[in-house]
């Protein structure tokens, strides 16, 4: 996959494009971490992503869905990065960093001060992307157990970036 017009935007999770990406991500988790018990593979369905506390982003190249991610608000200050995934053909183009920047901008626009995330220990490439984006390792947060199967990260959002954050317009497609 080369070139192409890249678009990262808020879209409803209740669509076939996102459901296909979720299924691929779940398969990738199972393949990458076959020894991790299912209770420590923290997944969200499209229906869970459609809840009011979650904003879902799709990455499209020339209109074709190639990746996704979500921002879940945990409280008034903390948001969680969820369901980050890019199809293999779309990797290596800086799209994950761009998607994270878009999620951060939305978090700032929503008044959040920090982002946190959980990822599997086996996802070394993902952990490198998060670390390059300024996320630092931390302990378990929210209701995640400290199981030894996950890596946890946090990032304090810089308020100076808030002026650059653009809130999304009302999305009538969201439930």
C-alpha positions in Angstrom: 0.0 0.0 0.0 1.6 3.2 -1.2 0.5 6.8 -1.4 -3.1 7.6 -1.2 -5.2 10.2 0.6 -5.2 9.5 4.4 -8.2 10.6 6.5 -8.5 10.0 10.2 -11.9 10.9 11.5 -14.6 10.2 14.0 -17.0 7.6 12.7 -19.7 5.4 14.2 -18.4 2.1 15.4 -21.6 0.4 14.3 -20.5 -0.3 10.7 -19.0 -3.2 8.8 -15.6 -1.5 8.3 -15.0 -1.2 12.0 -16.4 -4.6 12.8 -13.9 -6.1 10.3 -11.0 -4.2 11.9 -12.1 -5.3 15.4 -12.2 -9.0 14.3 -8.7 -8.6 12.8 -7.4 -7.0 15.9 -8.9 -9.8 18.1 -7.2 -12.4 15.8 -3.9 -10.5 16.0 -4.1 -10.5 19.9 -4.7 -14.2 19.9 -1.8 -14.9 17.5 0.6 -12.5 19.2 -0.2 -13.6 22.7 -1.4 -17.2 22.5 -0.5 -17.9 26.2 -2.4 -15.0 27.6 -5.6 -16.2 29.2 -8.8 -14.7 27.7 -9.7 -12.9 30.9 -6.6 -10.7 30.4 -7.3 -9.8 26.8 -9.3 -6.6 27.2 -11.5 -6.2 24.2 -14.3 -3.8 23.3 -17.1 -4.7 20.9 -18.5 -2.3 18.4 -21.5 -1.9 20.6 -19.3 -1.1 23.6 -17.4 1.5 21.5 -20.8 3.1 20.6 -21.4 4.1 24.2 -21.5 7.9 24.9 -18.2 7.8 26.8 -16.2 6.6 23.8 -15.2 8.3 20.6 -14.2 6.0 17.7 -11.7 7.0 15.0 -11.3 5.3 11.6 -8.2 5.6 9.4 -9.0 5.5 5.8 -6.7 5.6 2.7 -8.5 6.6 -0.4 -11.7 5.8 1.4 -10.8 2.2 2.4 -10.7 1.5 6.2 -7.2 0.5 7.2 -7.1 1.2 10.9 -9.0 2.3 14.0 -8.6 3.6 17.6 -10.8 5.0 20.3 -10.8 7.4 23.2 -12.7 6.3 26.2 -13.4 8.8 28.9 -12.8 7.2 32.4 -13.5 10.4 34.4 -13.2 14.1 34.1 -9.4 14.1 33.8 -8.4 10.7 32.5 -9.1 9.1 29.1 -8.0 5.8 27.8 -6.6 4.9 24.3 -8.4 1.8 23.2 -8.5 -0.6 20.2 -5.5 0.8 18.3 -5.0 -1.3 15.1 -3.6 -0.9 11.6 -3.8 -3.5 8.9 -0.3 -4.9 8.1 -0.3 -3.2 4.6 -0.8 0.2 6.2 2.0 -0.1 8.8 5.3 1.7 8.6 3.8 4.9 7.2 3.5 6.9 10.5 -0.3 6.3 10.6 -0.2 5.0 14.2 1.5 8.2 15.3 -1.0 10.3 13.4 -3.9 8.4 14.9 -2.5 8.9 18.4 -2.1 12.6 17.7 -5.7 12.8 16.7 -6.9 10.9 19.8 -4.8 13.3 21.9 -6.3 16.4 20.2 -9.8 15.0 20.9 -8.9 14.3 24.5 -7.7 17.9 24.9 -10.8 19.2 23.2 -12.9 17.2 25.7 -10.9 18.8 28.6 -9.0 15.7 29.6 -5.6 16.1 31.4 -4.1 12.6 30.9 -4.3 9.5 28.7 -3.6 6.0 29.7 -3.5 2.7 27.9 -3.1 -1.0 28.3 -1.4 -3.2 25.8 -0.1 -6.8 25.7 3.4 -7.5 26.8 4.0 -9.2 23.4 3.2 -6.1 21.4 6.7 -4.6 21.3 6.1 -2.5 18.1 3.0 -1.0 19.7 4.9 -0.2 22.9 7.6 1.5 20.9 5.0 3.7 19.1 3.5 4.7 22.5 6.8 5.5 24.0 7.9 7.6 21.0 4.6 9.5 21.4 5.6 10.4 25.0 3.7 7.7 26.9 5.6 6.4 30.0 5.3 3.0 31.6 3.1 3.1 34.7 1.2 0.7 37.0 -2.3 -0.7 36.4 -5.1 1.8 36.3 -8.9 1.9 36.4 -10.1 -1.7 37.0 -7.3 -3.5 35.2 -5.5 -6.2 37.3 -1.8 -6.2 37.5 -1.6 -9.7 35.9 1.8 -9.6 34.4 0.3 -10.1 30.9 -0.1 -6.3 30.2 2.0 -3.2 29.9 0.4 0.1 31.1 1.3 3.6 30.0 0.3 7.2 30.9 0.8 10.5 29.3 0.1 14.0 30.7 -1.4 16.1 28.0 0.2 19.5 27.4 -2.4 22.3 27.8 -0.5 24.5 25.3 -1.7 22.1 22.7 -5.3 22.7 23.6 -5.5 25.8 21.3 -4.6 23.5 18.4 -7.1 20.8 19.4 -10.2 20.8 17.2 -13.3 19.3 18.7 -15.4 17.2 16.3 -18.7 18.5 15.1 -21.8 16.8 16.2 -22.0 13.4 14.5 -25.6 12.6 13.8 -24.5 9.0 13.0 -23.5 8.3 16.7 -26.2 6.7 18.8 
